[in-house]
């Protein structure tokens, strides 16, 4: 007697092939490498400018600028202070705004949805890809700043903001911690860009709107009349990494920033899915 065969179990679909494909496409683009090169050029230009002049004027310019000639590791911190408000949001806004709108503009979105991936999984992969760019962008600034600082300036014990001196390796660890802080700071902004990207099929419009929101948030954050709103702005803690340069390390701002970015990522991730799940994809 032949027993009826059991129905074949559908293979479990994994997001890894889609994620690998997304990261491969993202980091093969010339635009991506051009943006990373531009970010890496910021600390290089700062270091060369300081080296070729008599030194930065005391008390003027970005924070840490007047310390570069005494210790090359301050090149990284100065570059971060310059990149966080403008250059990083600009490049991350381009990548985040292009996530869905870029595929729609190229006419490849419907083919991605025809594959057994699902809209939620596709959104998740796009968000992870944009977050990976945040890490790569931060790494470009930190690596370029560290190398050029070591080449052009003396390096020794680093004075923290609280006055203590730490050795070079401890200072480099603090710099990496600051880099992690900045990466976390951009996660909520990335989710906003993902949501905006689901609203249009024109990638340039999504990129521009995302970048404009970053600028608008920072403008609102400096208006004293809106003190009540400041703690809720996604950019409010972007430059709050000074507590990581003290002894002992104070993680309060890191925790508040992470909680705020998690909230933005959850809210705008849900909005992006709500929009994308009901969107009629024609391209």
C-alpha positions in Angstrom: 0.0 0.0 0.0 1.4 3.3 -1.0 1.1 6.1 1.5 0.2 9.5 0.1 3.2 11.7 -0.2 3.4 14.7 2.0 3.1 18.1 0.3 6.5 19.6 -0.3 7.5 22.2 2.1 8.1 25.6 0.5 11.7 26.6 0.9 12.3 29.2 3.5 13.0 32.4 1.7 16.1 34.3 3.0 16.8 38.0 2.8 20.6 37.3 2.5 20.7 36.9 -1.3 18.7 40.1 -1.7 20.9 42.0 0.8 24.1 40.8 -0.9 22.7 42.0 -4.2 21.8 45.3 -2.7 25.2 45.9 -1.1 26.9 44.8 -4.3 24.9 47.2 -6.4 25.3 50.1 -3.9 29.1 49.8 -3.5 29.7 49.2 -7.2 28.3 52.5 -8.2 30.7 55.3 -9.1 28.4 57.8 -7.3 28.8 55.9 -4.0 32.6 55.9 -4.3 32.6 59.6 -5.3 30.7 60.5 -2.2 33.0 58.4 0.0 36.0 60.0 -1.6 34.5 63.5 -1.0 34.0 62.7 2.6 37.5 61.4 3.0 38.8 64.5 1.4 37.4 66.7 4.2 40.0 65.7 6.9 42.7 65.7 4.2 42.0 69.3 3.2 41.7 70.4 6.8 45.1 68.9 7.6 46.8 70.3 4.6 45.4 73.8 5.1 46.6 73.8 8.7 50.0 72.4 7.8 50.6 75.0 5.0 49.6 77.9 7.1 51.0 79.2 10.4 48.3 77.3 12.2 44.7 78.0 12.9 43.8 81.2 14.8 43.2 80.5 18.5 39.5 80.5 19.5 38.3 80.6 15.9 37.0 77.9 13.5 35.5 74.5 14.3 36.0 72.8 17.6 39.4 71.1 18.0 40.8 73.0 15.0 43.4 74.9 17.2 44.7 71.6 18.6 45.6 69.9 15.4 49.2 71.2 15.3 49.8 69.7 18.7 48.3 66.3 18.0 47.3 64.8 14.6 44.4 62.8 16.1 42.4 66.0 16.4 42.1 66.0 12.6 39.5 63.3 12.8 37.4 65.1 15.5 37.6 68.4 13.6 36.4 66.7 10.4 33.5 65.0 12.2 32.4 68.4 13.6 32.3 69.7 10.0 30.8 66.6 8.4 28.0 65.8 10.8 25.8 68.9 10.2 26.2 69.0 6.4 28.3 66.5 4.4 27.1 63.3 6.1 23.4 64.2 5.9 23.9 65.2 2.3 25.4 61.9 1.2 23.2 59.8 3.4 20.2 61.7 2.1 21.2 60.9 -1.5 21.4 57.1 -0.7 18.3 56.9 1.5 16.2 59.0 -1.0 17.3 56.7 -3.8 16.3 53.4 -2.1 12.8 52.9 -3.6 12.4 55.9 -5.9 15.6 55.0 -7.7 14.4 51.5 -8.5 11.0 53.0 -9.7 12.8 55.5 -11.8 14.9 52.8 -13.5 11.9 50.6 -14.0 13.3 47.8 -11.9 11.0 48.0 -8.9 8.3 45.7 -10.3 10.9 43.1 -11.1 12.2 43.1 -7.6 8.7 42.7 -6.3 8.1 39.8 -8.8 10.9 37.9 -7.1 9.8 36.0 -3.9 11.0 38.7 -1.6 7.9 40.6 -0.5 7.6 44.3 0.1 8.5 44.2 3.8 11.6 42.3 3.1 12.6 44.6 0.3 12.1 47.7 2.5 14.2 46.1 5.2 17.0 45.3 2.8 16.9 48.8 1.4 17.1 50.3 4.9 20.0 48.0 5.9 21.8 48.9 2.7 21.5 52.6 3.5 22.6 52.0 7.0 25.6 50.2 5.7 26.5 53.3 3.7 26.3 55.3 6.9 29.0 53.1 8.4 31.1 53.3 5.3 30.8 57.1 5.2 31.9 57.3 8.8 34.8 54.9 8.2 36.0 57.0 5.3 36.2 60.1 7.5 37.8 58.4 10.4 40.3 56.4 8.4 41.4 59.4 6.2 41.6 61.7 9.2 43.7 59.3 11.2 46.1 58.6 8.3 46.6 62.2 7.3 46.9 63.2 11.0 49.7 60.6 11.6 51.5 61.7 8.4 51.5 65.5 8.9 51.5 66.1 12.7 53.0 64.8 15.8 50.9 62.2 17.8 51.1 61.7 21.5 49.0 61.5 24.6 45.6 63.2 23.9 44.0 65.6 26.3 40.3 64.9 26.9 37.7 67.6 27.4 37.8 66.8 31.2 41.5 67.5 31.3 42.9 64.0 31.6 45.6 62.7 29.2 45.1 59.3 27.6 47.4 57.3 25.4 47.1 57.1 21.6 45.3 53.7 21.6 42.8 54.8 24.2 42.2 58.0 22.2 41.7 56.0 19.0 39.2 53.9 20.8 37.3 57.0 21.9 37.3 58.2 18.3 35.8 54.9 17.1 33.2 55.3 19.8 32.4 58.8 18.5 32.1 57.3 15.0 29.6 54.7 16.4 27.7 57.5 18.0 27.4 59.4 14.7 26.4 56.2 12.8 23.5 55.8 15.3 22.6 59.4 14.9 21.9 58.9 11.2 19.7 55.8 11.5 16.5 57.8 12.2 17.3 60.2 9.3 17.8 57.2 7.0 14.4 55.9 7.9 12.9 59.3 7.0 14.7 59.2 3.6 13.3 55.6 3.0 9.8 56.8 3.7 10.1 59.8 1.4 11.5 57.5 -1.3 8.2 55.5 -1.2 6.2 58.6 -2.0 7.6 59.3 -5.4 9.1 57.7 -8.5 11.5 60.6 -9.0 14.7 59.8 -7.1 16.1 63.4 -7.4 13.0 64.7 -5.7 13.3 62.2 -2.8 17.0 63.0 -2.4 16.4 66.7 -2.3 13.4 66.5 0.1 15.4 64.3 2.5 18.4 66.6 2.6 16.1 69.7 3.0 14.5 68.0 6.0 18.0 67.6 7.6 18.7 71.3 7.1 15.3 72.3 8.4 15.6 70.2 11.5 19.0 71.8 12.4 17.6 75.3 11.8 14.7 74.6 14.1 17.1 73.2 16.7 18.8 76.6 17.1 15.7 78.7 17.5 15.2 79.5 21.2 11.5 80.0 20.7 11.2 76.3 20.0 13.0 74.9 23.1 10.1 72.6 23.7 10.5 71.0 20.3 14.3 70.6 20.4 14.5 67.2 22.2 12.1 65.7 19.6 14.1 66.7 16.5 16.1 63.9 15.0 19.1 66.1 14.6 19.1 67.4 18.2 21.8 65.0 19.5 24.0 64.9 16.4 26.8 66.8 17.9 26.3 65.5 21.4 29.3 63.2 21.4 31.4 65.4 23.6 30.5 63.3 26.6 32.4 60.4 25.0 35.6 62.5 25.2 35.5 62.9 29.0 36.9 60.8 31.8 34.9 58.9 32.9 32.8 58.3 29.8 29.3 59.6 30.2 26.8 57.6 28.1 23.7 59.5 28.9 23.6 61.4 25.6 24.5 58.2 23.7 21.5 56.5 25.3 19.1 59.4 24.7 20.3 59.7 21.1 19.9 55.9 20.4 16.4 56.0 21.9 15.4 59.0 19.8 16.7 57.4 16.6 15.1 54.1 17.4 11.8 55.9 17.7 12.2 57.7 14.4 13.3 54.5 12.7 10.2 52.7 14.0 7.7 55.4 13.1 9.0 56.2 9.7 9.7 52.6 9.0 6.1 51.8 9.7 4.9 54.7 7.6 7.2 53.6 4.7 5.7 50.1 4.9 2.2 51.4 5.1 2.7 53.5 2.0 4.7 50.9 0.1 2.4 48.0 0.9 -0.5 49.8 -0.8 1.4 51.4 -3.6 0.5 50.5 -7.1 3.9 49.7 -8.7 3.8 50.4 -12.4 7.6 50.7 -13.1 
